[in-house]
Amino acid sequence: MSAVGGVLVAAPVALPAAVVSVGGYLLLGGSIIGAVSQTAISSEEYGEKSRKSGENSSENSPGESGNQP
């Protein structure tokens, strides 16, 4: 989507203002969709990461193991 917008905005021939405007909006929309897709993670992936961090924090916390005074 952003590639099409980029082509319309940077076209070497004279295009009507409406077409260039639409190209700008396509470029903006494609950029926003790209940013959102990079930050989104699946719930399964998030669950695995939170379980791993939970296991590490319980191992390192004092008083949990019973070996420390």
C-alpha positions as CSV (number, residue, x, y, z in Angstrom):
1,M,0.0,0.0,0.0
2,S,2.8,2.4,0.9
3,A,4.7,1.4,-2.3
4,V,1.7,2.4,-4.5
5,G,1.4,5.7,-2.6
6,G,5.1,6.4,-3.0
7,V,4.9,5.8,-6.7
8,L,1.9,8.2,-7.1
9,V,3.6,10.9,-5.0
10,A,7.0,10.6,-6.8
11,A,5.7,10.1,-10.3
12,P,7.9,11.8,-12.9
13,V,4.9,12.9,-15.0
14,A,2.4,15.6,-14.0
15,L,-0.6,14.0,-12.3
16,P,-3.8,15.7,-11.2
17,A,-3.7,17.0,-7.6
18,A,-6.4,14.6,-6.5
19,V,-4.3,11.6,-7.6
20,V,-1.2,12.9,-5.7
21,S,-3.4,13.5,-2.7
22,V,-4.6,10.0,-2.7
23,G,-1.0,8.8,-3.1
24,G,-0.1,10.7,0.1
25,Y,-2.9,9.1,2.0
26,L,-1.9,5.6,0.8
27,L,1.6,6.3,1.8
28,L,0.5,7.4,5.3
29,G,-1.8,4.4,5.7
30,G,0.8,2.0,4.6
31,S,3.3,3.5,7.1
32,I,0.8,3.2,10.0
33,I,-0.1,-0.4,9.1
34,G,3.6,-1.3,9.0
35,A,4.3,0.2,12.4
36,V,1.3,-1.5,14.0
37,S,2.2,-4.9,12.5
38,Q,5.7,-4.7,13.9
39,T,4.4,-4.0,17.4
40,A,1.7,-6.6,17.4
41,I,2.4,-10.0,19.0
42,S,0.2,-13.1,19.3
43,S,-1.2,-14.1,22.7
44,E,0.6,-17.4,22.5
45,E,4.0,-15.7,22.1
46,Y,3.2,-13.3,24.9
47,G,2.2,-16.1,27.2
48,E,5.5,-17.9,26.6
49,K,7.5,-14.8,27.3
50,S,5.6,-14.0,30.5
51,R,6.0,-17.6,31.8
52,K,9.7,-17.5,31.1
53,S,10.2,-14.2,33.0
54,G,8.0,-15.5,35.8
55,E,10.2,-18.6,36.3
56,N,13.4,-16.5,36.3
57,S,12.1,-14.0,38.8
58,S,11.0,-16.7,41.3
59,E,14.4,-18.4,41.1
60,N,16.3,-15.2,41.9
61,S,14.1,-13.8,44.6
62,P,15.5,-14.2,48.2
63,G,13.7,-16.3,50.7
64,E,12.0,-18.5,48.1
65,S,14.5,-21.3,48.1
66,G,14.8,-21.7,51.9
67,N,18.6,-22.0,51.7
68,Q,19.2,-18.3,52.6
69,P,19.0,-17.0,56.1
